Amino acid sequence: MKFLPLFCLSFACLTAFSRADDAVHIEKDVSYLPAERKEKADLYLPADDGLKHPAVLIIHGGGWTGGSKGAAREINIGTTLASHGYVCMSIDYLLHDAKSPTPCWPQNLHDCKTAVRWLRANAERLHIDAAHIGVIGGSAGGHLAAMVGVTGPDAELDPASPYGDQSCAVQCVVDMYGPASFENRDVTALRKTRVEAPELYRQFSPLTYLDKKDPPFLVLHGTADKTVDVEQSKILDAALARQGVEHQLEIIEGAPHTFHLQPKQKDLRPLVLAFFDKHLKPAAK
């Protein structure tokens, strides 16, 4: 396993964690998909200092069937990162609907990739450093975040449009307790079982696409998770190690599913901010 270096926090940095997020500006329900789509995005914008800022896409969880861009975890992540100089975009995306004839996969991944493209297409207006974009997600959002990170054009999972002239690539991934292997579970959102559609399940797993060119990963998981077993992150960790991808697995003793950056077991903000700073802020390298 490759570990990222440990970072010591100064008193000033610790003080910054406790400050109010008065400098963060939030834009709600921003359109990022074609006009006929109902799903929107919330933007968390840092103070306007005239500089370009890295960006982070936030992908909510909910088993690919529910969840919201405005849930407590997503608000926590957006305000935390924006208050430390990141332009954040928390998105809704296509969810599984048993009454709809339209499957959510791979459109949900296409929506996430379109959001990355949208950030680059709007980089000038939002003062984004388009060369430095990361992604973070929890649970099903962790799975989709990993998929955004490991699937390039060769995987044939990039959407044709909109913003087809922009890259879907991200420079780092934070996967919070997302499932990685589907060998022993069926997924309702896929509408078929593993026996019925093994190739569909292979396409759905980030393990299928891993190679040494993938961006750095930070993987977070709690030992008390009863929804996605911590073994899922250990499987991903081992696969990243085999491919030589820079990564860190942080296991939080006693933490349940759906925690944000400040679970009672451990304050994860220093770790996550240090990871994003290393890979998205060139001056911090």
Number of C-alpha atoms within 10 A of each C-alpha: 15 13 11 17 10 10 10 10 12 9 8 8 12 11 10 13 14 8 9 11 15 10 14 23 17 16 12 14 17 14 15 22 19 10 8 6 11 13 20 16 23 23 23 26 25 24 17 14 9 7 10 17 26 24 33 30 25 31 28 30 27 14 19 24 15 15 17 18 23 18 12 14 20 25 17 14 23 26 24 21 23 26 23 19 21 30 30 29 27 31 25 25 27 22 20 21 16 13 6 8 8 12 16 21 18 16 17 18 24 23 21 28 25 24 26 27 24 21 27 24 18 12 19 12 9 18 20 21 20 21 15 20 28 27 30 29 27 28 25 25 27 27 28 31 31 31 26 26 28 23 22 17 11 8 11 9 17 23 18 11 13 16 18 14 11 16 19 25 23 27 18 29 30 27 30 29 31 30 27 26 20 17 11 6 10 14 14 14 16 18 16 14 14 18 9 10 12 14 10 15 21 16 16 22 19 23 19 17 17 22 16 14 11 23 20 24 25 22 24 23 30 24 16 15 18 10 14 21 18 22 15 16 25 17 15 23 22 13 19 23 16 13 13 17 20 19 22 21 20 18 16 18 13 14 17 20 20 20 20 19 20 13 16 11 13 12 12 16 17 16 18 19 15 19 24 26 18 16 20 24 19 10 8 10 8
